[in-house]
Amino acid sequence: MTSHRTIFTAIACGTLASWGLVFAQPAPPAAEQDAAAAEVPGGPEAKPGPIDSDDGRCDACGSCVRVRKVCVPKPKEREITKVCWSSRCEDFCIPGPSAACGTKCQKDTCGWWWYDLWTPTWATIHTRKVPVKTVVTRKVPGFEWKPEERCAACRAGHADATCAAAATP
């Protein structure tokens, strides 16, 4: 695996000629080279657009010197769900005893049936606390770790991204 990565890195950085390994590929005419350089925004010195983490080059500066994969923190906003509990007061009535005042009879398709009649006497009012659930979603800054290829110089000068976000006002 190491030899494949070394050859791949050498192909990407153009060092195969120094090893004596040159593949027979016809060079494009100068007009095509100029047209290809003009298509790239910023000219031939511009860095590639999207980060390709498996090309053997440093994703930060494009160098090929002592490149290896490292974990890099990337800012990411997280959502935290918090459940808060509170209470509210609610009034309710507790009835006293009722007084029986008679019986009523009725007839339907099933036959005769009857029920008792009651008269309410009194009730008292009471207060109770009812729990209230509130769900709150908060957005907080965070980070996630992404593997990237970095050269030795970029690994040594890498700033701590977690504190850099907190230091900005």
C-alpha positions as CSV (number, residue, x, y, z in Angstrom):
1,M,0.0,0.0,0.0
2,T,2.9,2.4,0.8
3,S,4.5,1.9,-2.6
4,H,1.3,2.5,-4.4
5,R,0.8,5.7,-2.4
6,T,4.4,6.8,-3.1
7,I,4.0,6.3,-6.8
8,F,0.6,8.0,-6.8
9,T,2.1,11.0,-4.9
10,A,5.0,11.0,-7.4
11,I,2.6,11.1,-10.3
12,A,0.6,13.9,-8.7
13,C,3.7,15.9,-7.9
14,G,5.5,15.2,-11.2
15,T,8.6,13.6,-9.7
16,L,8.6,10.4,-11.7
17,A,11.1,11.9,-14.1
18,S,13.6,12.2,-11.3
19,W,13.2,8.5,-10.6
20,G,13.8,7.6,-14.2
21,L,10.2,6.4,-14.6
22,V,8.7,8.4,-17.5
23,F,5.5,7.2,-19.2
24,A,5.2,7.8,-22.9
25,Q,2.6,10.4,-23.2
26,P,2.5,12.9,-26.0
27,A,2.7,16.5,-24.8
28,P,-0.2,18.7,-25.9
29,P,0.6,21.5,-28.3
30,A,1.5,24.8,-26.7
31,A,-1.8,26.4,-27.9
32,E,-3.8,23.7,-26.0
33,Q,-1.7,24.3,-22.9
34,D,-2.4,28.1,-23.0
35,A,-6.1,27.4,-23.6
36,A,-6.2,25.0,-20.6
37,A,-4.4,27.6,-18.4
38,A,-6.8,30.3,-19.5
39,E,-9.8,28.1,-18.5
40,V,-8.7,27.9,-14.9
41,P,-9.9,30.9,-13.0
42,G,-6.9,32.9,-11.7
43,G,-4.5,31.4,-14.3
44,P,-2.1,28.5,-14.0
45,E,-1.0,29.4,-10.4
46,A,-4.5,29.1,-9.0
47,K,-5.3,26.3,-6.5
48,P,-7.8,23.6,-7.4
49,G,-11.4,24.3,-6.4
50,P,-12.8,21.3,-4.5
51,I,-10.7,19.6,-1.9
52,D,-9.7,16.1,-3.0
53,S,-8.5,14.3,0.1
54,D,-6.9,11.4,-1.8
55,D,-4.7,13.0,-4.4
56,G,-1.4,13.0,-2.4
57,R,-1.3,16.8,-2.1
58,C,-1.8,19.0,1.0
59,D,-5.5,20.1,1.0
60,A,-4.4,23.5,2.6
61,C,-1.5,24.6,0.4
62,G,-1.1,22.0,-2.4
63,S,2.4,20.9,-1.3
64,C,3.7,17.3,-1.9
65,V,6.3,17.3,0.9
66,R,5.7,14.8,3.7
67,V,1.9,14.7,3.2
68,R,-0.2,12.5,5.5
69,K,-3.8,12.3,6.6
70,V,-4.8,14.1,9.8
71,C,-8.1,14.9,11.5
72,V,-9.1,18.5,11.1
73,P,-12.0,20.2,13.1
74,K,-14.6,21.9,10.9
75,P,-17.2,24.3,12.3
76,K,-20.7,22.9,12.4
77,E,-23.8,24.3,14.1
78,R,-25.6,21.8,16.4
79,E,-29.1,21.8,17.6
80,I,-29.7,20.9,21.2
81,T,-33.3,20.1,22.4
82,K,-34.0,21.0,26.0
83,V,-37.1,20.0,27.9
84,C,-38.2,22.6,30.5
85,W,-40.9,22.0,33.1
86,S,-43.0,24.6,34.9
87,S,-46.5,24.6,36.5
88,R,-49.7,26.6,36.3
89,C,-52.6,26.8,38.8
90,E,-56.0,25.4,37.8
91,D,-59.2,25.7,39.8
92,F,-61.6,22.7,40.0
93,C,-64.8,21.8,42.0
94,I,-65.3,18.8,44.3
95,P,-69.0,18.2,44.8
96,G,-70.6,17.3,48.1
97,P,-73.2,14.6,48.6
98,S,-76.3,14.6,46.4
99,A,-79.8,14.1,47.6
100,A,-82.0,11.4,46.0
101,C,-85.3,12.9,44.8
102,G,-87.1,10.1,43.0
103,T,-87.0,7.5,40.2
104,K,-88.0,7.8,36.6
105,C,-89.2,4.9,34.3
106,Q,-89.0,4.8,30.5
107,K,-89.7,2.2,27.8
108,D,-87.7,1.6,24.6
109,T,-87.2,-1.2,22.1
110,C,-85.5,-3.4,24.8
111,G,-88.3,-3.0,27.3
112,W,-88.8,-1.0,30.5
113,W,-85.9,0.6,32.4
114,W,-85.5,3.1,35.1
115,Y,-82.9,5.4,36.8
116,D,-82.6,7.4,40.0
117,L,-82.9,11.2,40.0
118,W,-80.4,13.2,42.1
119,T,-80.2,16.8,43.2
120,P,-76.8,18.4,43.9
121,T,-76.4,20.0,47.3
122,W,-73.1,21.9,47.4
123,A,-69.4,21.9,46.1
124,T,-66.1,23.3,47.2
125,I,-63.5,25.0,45.0
126,H,-59.9,23.8,45.1
127,T,-56.7,24.7,43.3
128,R,-54.2,22.3,41.9
129,K,-50.8,22.7,40.1
130,V,-50.7,21.3,36.6
131,P,-47.3,20.5,35.1
132,V,-46.5,22.3,31.8
133,K,-43.9,20.8,29.4
134,T,-42.0,23.2,27.1
135,V,-39.6,21.9,24.5
136,V,-36.9,24.4,23.4
137,T,-34.5,23.9,20.5
138,R,-31.2,25.8,20.8
139,K,-28.5,26.3,18.1
140,V,-25.0,26.2,19.4
141,P,-21.6,26.3,17.6
142,G,-19.7,23.1,17.5
143,F,-17.4,21.2,15.2
144,E,-16.9,17.8,13.6
145,W,-13.7,16.1,12.6
146,K,-12.9,15.5,8.9
147,P,-9.9,13.6,7.5
148,E,-7.7,15.8,5.3
149,E,-4.2,15.5,3.8
150,R,-1.8,18.0,5.3
151,C,1.9,18.6,4.7
152,A,4.4,19.0,7.6
153,A,4.4,22.8,7.5
154,C,0.6,23.0,7.6
155,R,0.4,20.4,10.4
156,A,2.9,22.4,12.5
157,G,1.1,25.8,12.0
158,H,-2.4,24.5,12.4
159,A,-4.4,26.8,14.7
160,D,-6.9,25.5,17.2
161,A,-10.3,25.9,15.4
162,T,-12.4,25.3,18.5
163,C,-11.0,28.4,20.4
164,A,-10.7,30.6,17.2
165,A,-14.5,30.7,17.0
166,A,-14.9,31.6,20.6
167,A,-12.3,34.4,20.4
168,T,-14.1,36.3,17.7
169,P,-16.6,38.9,19.1
